[in-house]
Amino acid sequence: MAQVLASVPQAGLDAVLVAVDLVLEGATPNGSVSAEHVRNVLARLNAPPRPEHAKTTLQLTNLPLADTARYDRLRPIHNDNQGAIHV
């Protein structure tokens, strides 16, 4: 937890305490808390706000389609008599 205390001069005591409280609220049943998790929450609290969605007049003509079989169609086809090794 020395890493958490080391972030106090940069982020401020209040911000670190809020980050620790948030981590403790969502702690696992065994109560394990890591300094990395506290620092991650602290970074998210200090992150700049996300930009607004861009307004546009563009419209999709074809909706995205999840077609995982297309990857199989893109792979080269090897004949077994050409020495290709299939695992």
Protein Blocks (a to p, Z undefined) as FASTA:
>chain_A
ZZmmmmmmmnopklmmmmmmmmmmmpcfkopacfklmmmmmmmmmpccdddddddfbdcf
bdcdddfklmmmmpccddfklopacZZ
